[in-house]
Amino acid sequence: MKLPGIQRRTLDSLINLANRLYSETDGFIDNPEDQQSWYNRGYANGIVDTLNELGYAEYLQGKITPDPQNIVQDYLLMPWGKAYTHGAEVGSKETIEVIGPAPRNKKYR
């Protein structure tokens, strides 16, 4: 599927942002006192999960490796787990606001 220029640039920017956040928050799980890292890691996962849901999965393959869905399951009731969850919610919401669904592939119309 070919994306229009602005949509492709937006997608590339979102992928780059998520990758940067993943890199910056490497090891976040061992630092519960750094709630900003937990928020940022959740934000990155919110971007990636939402891009997949919106139909951009083929563009993410090989460019980004999201965390497993249950990575923070044991921490959800803790302040740092809540920071992660909030980051994921905001990352998802803002991704939808800036890119929207992927256009349908012409061969499936």
C-alpha positions as CSV (number, residue, x, y, z in Angstrom):
1,M,0.0,0.0,0.0
2,K,1.4,3.4,-1.0
3,L,0.7,6.3,1.4
4,P,0.2,9.9,0.3
5,G,3.3,12.0,1.1
6,I,2.1,13.8,4.2
7,Q,0.7,10.6,5.7
8,R,3.9,8.8,5.0
9,R,6.0,11.6,6.7
10,T,3.6,11.5,9.7
11,L,3.9,7.8,9.9
12,D,7.7,8.0,9.7
13,S,7.8,10.6,12.4
14,L,5.6,8.5,14.7
15,I,7.9,5.5,14.2
16,N,11.0,7.5,14.9
17,L,9.4,9.0,18.0
18,A,8.4,5.6,19.3
19,N,11.9,4.2,18.6
20,R,13.5,7.1,20.3
21,L,11.3,6.7,23.4
22,Y,12.1,2.9,23.5
23,S,15.8,3.7,23.4
24,E,15.6,6.4,26.0
25,T,13.6,4.2,28.4
26,D,15.6,1.0,28.1
27,G,15.6,-0.6,31.5
28,F,12.6,1.3,32.7
29,I,11.2,-1.8,34.4
30,D,14.1,-1.7,36.9
31,N,13.5,1.9,37.8
32,P,10.0,2.4,39.4
33,E,11.2,5.6,41.0
34,D,11.5,7.2,37.5
35,Q,7.8,7.5,36.6
36,Q,8.6,9.7,33.6
37,S,10.4,6.8,32.0
38,W,7.4,4.6,32.7
39,Y,5.0,7.2,31.1
40,N,7.3,7.6,28.1
41,R,7.5,3.8,27.6
42,G,3.7,3.5,27.8
43,Y,3.4,6.4,25.3
44,A,5.7,4.5,22.8
45,N,3.6,1.4,23.2
46,G,0.4,3.4,22.7
47,I,1.8,4.7,19.4
48,V,2.8,1.3,18.2
49,D,-0.4,-0.5,19.3
50,T,-2.6,2.1,17.7
51,L,-0.7,2.2,14.4
52,N,-1.2,-1.6,14.2
53,E,-4.9,-1.1,15.0
54,L,-5.2,1.6,12.3
55,G,-3.8,-0.7,9.6
56,Y,-0.1,0.4,9.5
57,A,1.3,-3.0,10.6
58,E,3.1,-3.6,7.3
59,Y,5.0,-0.4,7.7
60,L,6.2,-1.2,11.2
61,Q,7.7,-4.6,10.4
62,G,11.4,-4.6,10.9
63,K,11.4,-0.9,12.0
64,I,10.1,-1.2,15.6
65,T,9.8,-3.9,18.3
66,P,7.1,-3.1,20.8
67,D,7.1,-4.4,24.4
68,P,5.0,-7.5,25.1
69,Q,1.4,-6.6,26.0
70,N,1.7,-7.8,29.6
71,I,5.1,-6.3,30.4
72,V,3.7,-4.1,33.3
73,Q,0.8,-6.4,34.4
74,D,2.3,-6.9,37.8
75,Y,2.7,-3.1,38.4
76,L,-0.7,-1.7,37.2
77,L,-1.8,-0.7,40.7
78,M,1.4,1.0,41.6
79,P,2.0,4.7,40.7
80,W,4.7,3.8,38.1
81,G,2.3,1.3,36.5
82,K,-0.4,4.0,36.4
83,A,2.1,6.3,34.7
84,Y,2.7,3.7,32.1
85,T,-1.0,3.1,31.5
86,H,-1.6,6.8,31.2
87,G,1.2,7.2,28.8
88,A,-0.2,4.4,26.6
89,E,-3.6,6.1,26.6
90,V,-2.3,9.5,25.6
91,G,0.1,8.0,23.0
92,S,-2.9,6.2,21.5
93,K,-5.2,9.2,21.5
94,E,-2.6,11.5,20.0
95,T,-1.6,9.0,17.3
96,I,-5.3,8.8,16.2
97,E,-5.5,12.6,16.2
98,V,-2.4,13.0,13.9
99,I,-2.7,10.2,11.4
100,G,-6.0,8.3,11.3
101,P,-6.7,5.0,9.6
102,A,-4.5,3.7,6.8
103,P,-6.0,4.0,3.4
104,R,-7.4,0.7,2.0
105,N,-5.2,-1.3,-0.3
106,K,-6.7,-0.8,-3.9
107,K,-6.7,-4.6,-4.6
108,Y,-9.2,-5.1,-1.7
109,R,-11.7,-2.4,-2.8
